[in-house]
Amino acid sequence: MWWREAVIYQVYVRSFADADGDGMGDLPGVRSRLPYLRRLGVDAVWLTPFYPSPQVDGGYDVADYRGVEPLFGSLADLEGIVHDAHELGLRVIVDIVPNHTSSAHDWFQAALAAPAGSKDRARYLFRKGAGPDGAVPPNDWQSNFGGPAWTRVIEADGEAGEWYLHLFDAAQPDLDWTNTDVVEEFQDVLRFWLDRGVDGFRIDVAHGLAKDQEMPDLGEQFVAGGPAPFGHPHWDRDAVHDVYRGWRSVADEYEGDRAFVGEIWLDEVDRVAQYLRPDELHTAFNFHFLLAPWEAGALREAIDVSIGALRDVGAPATWVLSNHDVIRHVTRYGGGELGTRRARAAALLMLALPGGAYIYQGEELGLPEVGDLPDELRQDPTYRRTGGERLGRDGCRVPIPWTPDGPSLGFGDGAPWLPQPPEWAGLSVATEEDDRGSTLRLYRDALAIRRRHDALGDGEMSWLDSDGDVLVFRRDRRFGCVVNAGAAAVPMPDALKGAAVLLASAPLDDDGSIPSDTTVWFESGASASANPHDS
């Protein structure tokens, strides 16, 4: 089961590679860069939405689940990616967005044209407003992007009518998953892409499909944003598990071990584990690890809680440090040289843990968040819906640099849709390939070792005694890992003395001590170079 230990590379299609020079990444661009991913050493690629869409929310507002947005290419281009990836030994995961459609979707357009109580409206969550004239939203639910989660429609007679629910932008109306049309449609969509050879799906807002049909006010008990707490009326409702049991039965019809990974932002890891029972999803992103600060105690707690909860359902952990929705971890960990040093250490920690891992495009280059984008270029609906109070997610979506020169640093032949900082020239793929100490070379070395070392990937781990800011664990009797998350250098742990250094996120001190914010991989009983970059 490849998904139990795979390292999967997330491609944010708009920002990966632009083949036609229009400033926007596209599928031909992705296809041209697949050899880079093979050389990097990942096992699979996850593509963010490429479907027909008005692009109000970067493609997560889907107008047609069975096509390709012309901005990104054609269905033949997607099929070409699947073919070439498989030839290179890479698997392909595509995004699916089941919580909501675009307001441009044929279903929603039909719902707007139909009267209240109609079959067309029943696929969405339309409700009458409160107050004598229905002018007040049905409840106090808030959009994740800011503002109310309800919009009132103008009926065919020109009068203000019902309200529809949108937990995100108004251009993303929520579907009603108690409706059999919705259930059957998405199972058919899964088959459409599985028939074209995709190896699995990343499920957007996987914990959000079922809603309390009574739609009670949130009041002061719940707030919008962040990991969802237990008992919330529109997150993590028990009925959602029926959806994924149906999806699992569809995936199990196909050969090749097709897999699901869920985006499941919950307070309690035990609740996340319920989505990974043997008849539901295969894996879920480990947001507890992503959200943990760079502190030894917090990291260990996130690791222990995650592995413990998932062990009960027989599922592997799936570790992640960054994605297209969060501030890049170089910046989260302090930015500048400090943030880069910690990010490199965190990468080796993540890749040494049991289970699978996700790499977000550009993290292998050490890219930071871009915090000073011009306001007029920002596209995240969060920025608009909050009147600029929240900057949104554009800062982690800036197109990645491939070369140190050119109008878009090798991303394409024209200006990119979001501007790249000039200093990113020094973080380009071409620049880092020639630098033995670069973050790119560190990732390549780590993935090469992980691929050939039996101790890494799926399996067990055991903690060794350590003090304060240091984490020490073994994957088996040969492989050990030390993480110094503190501010001072520490000596090599007694349990690993005599072991050879396989790889380190920063050079060791002259006396063999492990510097601050450094992770080291060790191997016992085998000869390995003491140079942390000679593996």
C-alpha positions in Angstrom: 0.0 0.0 0.0 2.1 2.8 -1.4 0.1 5.6 0.4 1.2 4.4 3.9 4.7 5.8 3.4 4.6 8.0 0.2 6.2 11.4 0.0 3.7 13.5 -2.1 4.5 16.8 -3.7 1.8 19.4 -3.8 1.6 21.4 -7.1 -0.4 24.6 -6.9 -1.1 24.6 -10.6 -1.4 28.4 -11.0 2.1 28.9 -9.6 4.2 26.0 -10.6 5.2 26.4 -14.3 3.7 28.5 -17.1 4.1 26.9 -20.5 2.2 29.4 -22.7 3.6 32.7 -21.3 0.3 34.2 -20.0 1.6 34.5 -16.5 -0.5 31.7 -15.1 0.8 28.2 -14.4 -0.8 25.4 -16.4 -0.9 21.7 -17.0 1.6 21.7 -19.9 3.9 23.5 -17.5 3.4 20.8 -14.9 4.0 18.1 -17.4 7.3 19.6 -18.5 8.6 19.7 -14.9 7.7 16.1 -13.9 11.4 15.0 -14.4 12.3 17.5 -11.7 9.9 15.8 -9.3 11.3 12.4 -10.2 14.8 13.7 -9.5 13.8 15.3 -6.3 12.7 11.8 -5.1 9.0 12.1 -4.3 6.6 9.3 -4.9 3.5 11.1 -6.1 2.2 14.6 -7.1 -1.0 16.2 -5.9 -2.6 18.7 -8.4 -4.8 21.5 -7.0 -8.0 22.1 -8.9 -7.7 22.5 -12.7 -11.4 22.2 -13.4 -13.5 24.8 -15.3 -14.0 27.7 -12.8 -14.4 31.5 -12.6 -11.3 31.4 -10.4 -13.0 33.4 -7.6 -11.1 31.2 -5.1 -8.2 29.9 -7.1 -10.2 27.1 -8.7 -11.8 25.9 -5.5 -15.0 27.2 -7.0 -15.7 24.4 -9.5 -18.2 25.0 -12.4 -17.7 21.5 -14.0 -16.1 18.5 -12.2 -15.4 16.6 -15.4 -13.4 19.1 -17.4 -10.3 21.2 -17.5 -10.2 25.0 -17.2 -9.0 26.4 -20.6 -6.7 28.7 -18.7 -4.8 25.6 -17.6 -5.0 23.5 -20.7 -7.2 20.6 -21.8 -8.3 17.2 -20.7 -5.7 15.7 -23.0 -3.0 17.7 -21.1 -4.2 16.1 -17.8 -4.2 12.7 -19.4 -0.7 13.4 -20.6 0.4 14.2 -17.0 -1.0 11.0 -15.8 0.7 9.0 -18.5 4.1 10.7 -18.1 4.0 10.5 -14.3 3.3 6.8 -14.4 6.2 6.3 -16.9 8.4 8.1 -14.4 7.2 6.0 -11.5 5.1 8.8 -10.0 1.5 8.6 -8.9 -1.1 11.4 -9.4 -3.6 12.7 -6.9 -6.2 15.3 -7.9 -8.2 17.6 -5.8 -11.9 17.1 -5.4 -14.1 19.9 -3.9 -17.4 18.3 -2.5 -18.5 20.9 0.1 -19.6 23.5 -2.5 -19.7 24.2 -6.2 -19.2 27.4 -8.1 -22.2 29.7 -8.4 -21.5 29.3 -12.1 -22.2 25.6 -12.0 -25.2 24.5 -14.0 -26.9 23.1 -10.9 -26.8 26.4 -9.1 -27.8 28.4 -12.1 -30.8 26.1 -12.4 -31.5 26.6 -8.7 -31.5 30.4 -9.1 -34.1 30.1 -11.9 -36.3 27.6 -10.0 -38.8 28.5 -7.3 -38.5 27.9 -3.6 -39.0 24.2 -2.7 -38.0 23.0 -6.1 -35.9 19.9 -6.9 -33.2 22.1 -8.3 -32.9 24.1 -5.1 -32.9 21.0 -3.0 -29.3 20.2 -4.1 -28.2 23.3 -2.1 -29.0 24.7 1.3 -31.6 27.3 0.6 -33.6 28.6 3.6 -36.1 31.3 4.3 -34.8 34.4 6.1 -35.8 35.4 9.7 -38.0 38.3 10.6 -41.4 39.3 9.3 -40.1 39.9 5.8 -37.3 37.3 5.7 -34.7 40.1 5.5 -32.5 38.6 8.3 -30.1 35.7 7.5 -31.5 32.3 8.7 -28.8 32.1 11.4 -25.6 33.7 12.6 -23.2 31.4 10.8 -20.1 33.1 9.4 -18.0 32.5 6.3 -14.5 31.2 6.7 -13.4 34.1 4.5 -15.1 36.7 6.6 -18.6 38.1 6.8 -21.9 36.2 7.0 -22.3 32.8 5.5 -25.6 33.6 3.8 -26.6 35.5 0.7 -30.1 36.4 -0.3 -31.3 35.8 -3.9 -33.5 37.8 -6.1 -36.4 35.6 -7.3 -37.8 35.4 -10.8 -40.4 38.0 -9.9 -37.7 40.5 -9.0 -38.4 40.3 -5.3 -35.9 39.4 -2.6 -36.4 35.7 -1.7 -34.6 32.9 0.0 -31.0 32.8 1.3 -28.4 30.2 0.4 -25.5 29.0 2.6 -21.9 29.5 1.6 -19.3 28.7 4.3 -16.7 30.3 2.1 -17.3 32.9 -0.6 -20.7 33.8 -1.9 -19.6 32.4 -5.3 -19.2 29.0 -3.5 -22.7 27.8 -2.5 -22.7 24.7 -0.2 -24.3 21.5 -1.4 -26.8 19.6 0.6 -25.4 16.1 1.1 -28.7 14.6 2.3 -29.7 14.9 -1.4 -29.4 11.7 -3.4 -28.5 13.7 -6.6 -25.5 15.1 -4.8 -24.3 11.7 -3.5 -24.7 10.0 -6.9 -23.1 12.8 -8.8 -19.9 12.8 -6.8 -19.6 9.0 -7.0 -19.8 9.3 -10.7 -17.2 12.1 -10.7 -14.8 9.8 -8.8 -15.3 7.2 -11.5 -14.7 9.7 -14.3 -11.2 10.5 -13.0 -10.4 7.0 -11.8 -11.2 5.7 -15.3 -8.5 8.2 -16.5 -5.9 6.6 -14.3 -5.6 9.0 -11.4 -4.3 7.3 -8.3 -6.3 9.1 -5.7 -8.0 12.3 -4.4 -7.3 15.0 -2.0 -10.6 16.0 -0.5 -11.1 19.7 0.2 -12.9 20.5 3.5 -13.5 16.8 4.0 -15.0 17.5 7.5 -17.6 20.0 6.3 -20.1 18.2 4.1 -22.8 17.4 6.7 -24.7 20.1 8.5 -27.1 20.1 11.4 -30.4 20.4 9.5 -31.9 22.5 12.4 -29.2 25.1 11.6 -28.9 26.5 15.2 -27.1 29.7 15.9 -23.4 29.5 16.8 -23.8 32.1 19.5 -20.7 32.5 21.6 -20.0 28.8 21.8 -18.2 28.6 18.4 -16.1 31.0 16.4 -15.3 30.9 12.7 -11.8 29.8 11.7 -9.2 27.4 13.1 -9.5 23.7 13.9 -13.2 22.7 14.4 -14.3 21.7 17.9 -16.5 18.7 18.7 -20.2 19.3 18.5 -20.0 22.1 15.9 -23.2 22.4 13.8 -21.5 22.5 10.4 -18.1 20.8 10.9 -17.4 17.1 11.7 -21.0 15.9 11.8 -21.3 12.1 12.2 -23.4 11.9 9.0 -20.3 12.8 6.9 -18.9 9.3 7.4 -21.6 7.8 5.3 -20.4 9.8 2.4 -16.9 8.4 2.7 -18.0 4.8 3.1 -19.7 5.2 -0.3 -16.6 6.8 -1.8 -14.4 4.0 -0.4 -16.5 1.4 -2.1 -16.1 3.2 -5.4 -12.3 3.4 -5.0 -12.1 -0.3 -4.1 -13.7 -1.2 -7.4 -10.4 -0.2 -9.1 -7.1 -1.9 -9.3 -3.9 -0.1 -8.3 -4.6 0.7 -4.7 -6.3 4.1 -5.2 -6.3 6.4 -2.2 -7.9 9.3 -0.5 -6.4 12.0 1.7 -8.7 14.2 3.7 -8.3 17.9 4.6 -9.7 17.6 8.1 -9.1 20.5 10.5 -10.3 19.3 13.9 -9.4 20.0 17.5 -9.3 16.4 18.5 -7.0 13.9 16.7 -9.3 11.1 17.9 -12.1 12.6 15.8 -9.7 12.8 12.8 -9.0 9.1 13.3 -12.6 8.2 12.8 -12.3 9.3 9.2 -9.6 6.7 8.7 -11.4 3.6 9.8 -10.8 0.7 7.4 -14.0 1.4 5.3 -13.5 5.2 5.0 -10.5 7.3 3.9 -7.0 6.1 3.8 -5.1 9.1 5.2 -5.5 12.7 6.5 -3.2 15.7 6.7 -1.6 16.0 10.1 -2.5 19.6 11.0 -1.6 19.1 14.7 2.0 18.7 13.6 1.8 21.6 11.2 0.4 23.9 13.9 2.9 22.9 16.6 5.5 25.6 17.4 9.2 24.9 17.1 9.5 23.6 20.6 10.6 20.1 21.5 7.8 19.4 23.9 5.1 20.7 21.5 6.5 18.7 18.6 6.7 15.5 20.7 3.2 15.9 21.9 1.9 16.4 18.4 3.8 13.3 17.2 2.7 11.1 20.1 -1.0 12.1 20.0 -1.2 11.6 16.3 0.5 8.2 16.1 -1.5 7.0 19.1 -4.9 8.0 17.8 -4.2 6.6 14.3 -2.8 3.4 15.6 -6.2 2.5 17.0 -7.7 2.5 13.5 -4.7 1.0 11.7 -3.9 4.2 9.7 -0.5 5.8 9.1 0.2 9.4 10.0 0.6 11.8 7.1 2.9 14.7 8.1 2.9 18.2 6.6 4.7 21.5 7.3 3.2 23.8 4.6 0.5 24.0 2.0 -1.4 26.6 -0.1 -3.6 27.7 2.8 -1.0 28.5 5.5 1.9 30.8 6.0 5.1 29.0 4.7 7.0 27.4 7.6 10.2 29.3 7.0 8.3 32.4 8.0 6.2 30.7 10.7 9.4 29.5 12.4 10.9 33.1 12.6 11.9 34.0 9.1 15.3 34.9 7.7 18.3 32.8 8.6 16.6 31.5 11.8 13.4 30.5 10.1 15.4 28.8 7.3 17.6 26.9 9.8 14.5 25.7 11.7 12.7 24.8 8.5 15.6 22.6 7.3 15.6 20.9 10.7 11.9 20.4 10.6 12.1 18.8 7.2 14.5 16.1 8.4 12.3 15.5 11.5 9.2 15.1 9.3 10.9 12.8 6.8 12.2 10.6 9.6 8.8 10.0 11.2 6.7 6.9 10.5 4.1 7.2 7.8 3.9 9.5 4.8 4.7 13.1 4.2 3.6 16.0 1.9 6.0 18.7 0.5 4.5 21.9 -0.7 6.0 23.3 -3.9 8.9 25.6 -3.1 9.5 24.4 0.4 12.4 22.3 -1.0 13.9 25.6 -2.0 13.4 27.2 1.4 10.9 29.8 0.1 9.5 32.2 2.7 6.1 33.8 2.8 5.7 36.9 0.6 4.2 39.5 3.0 4.4 42.7 0.9 2.3 41.9 -2.2 0.6 45.0 -3.7 -2.9 45.2 -2.4 -4.3 45.6 -5.9 -2.8 42.3 -7.0 -4.2 40.2 -4.1 -6.8 37.6 -5.3 -7.7 35.7 -2.2 -11.4 36.3 -1.4 -10.5 36.6 2.3 -8.7 39.9 1.6 -11.8 41.3 -0.1 -14.4 39.9 2.3 -12.6 41.3 5.3 -11.8 44.7 3.8 -8.1 44.0 4.0 -8.1 43.1 7.7 -6.9 39.6 6.8 -4.3 39.5 4.0 -5.4 36.0 2.9 -3.2 33.3 1.4 -1.7 34.9 -1.7 1.7 35.2 0.1 2.3 31.4 0.0 1.0 31.1 -3.6 3.6 33.3 -5.4 5.0 31.4 -8.4 8.2 29.5 -7.6 11.6 30.4 -9.2 13.3 28.1 -11.6 16.2 30.3 -12.8 18.0 33.3 -11.3 16.9 35.6 -14.2 14.1 36.3 -16.7 10.8 38.1 -16.3 9.4 35.5 -13.9 12.6 33.7 -12.8 12.0 30.8 -15.1 8.3 30.3 -14.2 7.3 31.4 -17.7 8.1 33.9 -20.5 5.9 36.7 -19.2 5.2 38.5 -15.9 3.7 36.1 -13.3 0.3 36.6 -11.9 1.8 37.4 -8.5 5.2 39.2 -8.4 8.2 37.3 -7.0 10.7 39.0 -4.7 14.0 39.8 -6.4 15.9 37.9 -3.8 14.2 34.7 -4.9 16.8 34.6 -7.7 19.1 33.2 -5.1 16.5 30.5 -4.2 15.8 29.3 -7.7 16.1 25.7 -8.7 19.0 26.4 -11.0 20.9 28.3 -8.3 20.4 25.7 -5.6 21.2 22.8 -7.8 24.8 24.1 -8.0 25.0 24.7 -4.2 26.0 21.6 -2.2 24.7 23.2 1.0 21.3 24.3 -0.4 17.9 23.4 0.9 17.1 21.7 -2.5 20.1 19.4 -2.1 19.2 18.7 1.5 15.7 17.5 0.4 17.2 15.4 -2.4 19.6 13.8 -0.1 17.0 13.1 2.6 14.5 11.6 0.1 17.2 9.4 -1.4 18.2 8.1 2.0 14.5 7.6 2.9 13.9 5.7 -0.3 16.8 3.2 0.3 16.7 2.9 4.0 14.4 0.1 5.3 13.9 1.9 8.6 12.2 4.9 7.1 8.7 5.3 5.8 5.9 3.2 7.4 6.6 1.4 10.7 7.4 2.1 14.3 9.5 4.5 16.3 10.8 4.6 19.9 11.8 7.6 21.9 15.2 7.7 23.7 15.9 9.7 26.8 16.6 13.3 26.2 16.6 16.6 28.1 14.9 19.9 27.6 14.9 21.1 24.0 16.2 17.9 22.4 14.2 15.0 20.8 15.9 11.7 20.2 14.3 8.6 18.6 15.1 5.5 16.7 13.2 3.9 13.8 15.1 0.6 14.3 18.3 -0.5 15.9 20.3 1.1 13.0 18.6 4.4 12.4 18.5 7.3 14.9 17.4 10.9 14.7 18.3 13.8 17.0 16.5 17.2 16.9 18.0 20.1 18.8 15.2 22.7 19.0 17.0 24.7 21.6 19.2 27.8 21.4 22.5 26.1 22.5 24.6 23.3 21.0 24.2 19.8 22.7 26.5 16.8 22.7 25.6 13.7 20.8 23.4 11.5 23.0 25.1 8.6 24.7 22.8 6.2 23.0 24.1 7.2 19.5 27.8 7.6 20.3 29.8 5.8 17.7 27.0 6.1 15.1 27.8 7.6 11.8 26.1 10.7 10.5 23.9 10.0 7.5 22.6 13.6 7.1 22.3 16.8 9.0 20.3 20.0 8.4 23.4 22.1 9.4 27.1 21.3 9.8 28.0 19.8 13.2 30.4 21.7 15.5 34.1 20.9 15.4 33.7 18.8 18.6 30.8 16.8 17.1 28.2 18.7 19.1 24.8 19.3 17.5 24.2 23.0 17.0 20.9 24.8 17.8 17.9 24.3 15.5 19.5 21.3 13.8 18.3 17.7 13.0 20.8 14.9 12.5 20.2 11.4 11.1 22.5 8.7 12.4 23.2 5.1 11.4 24.7 2.6 13.7 26.7 -0.4 12.6 27.5 1.0 9.2 30.0 3.3 7.7 28.7 6.7 6.5 30.3 10.0 5.8 30.7 12.4 8.6 30.0 15.2 6.1 26.3 15.9 6.4 26.0 16.5 2.6 27.9 13.6 1.3 25.1 11.0 1.4 
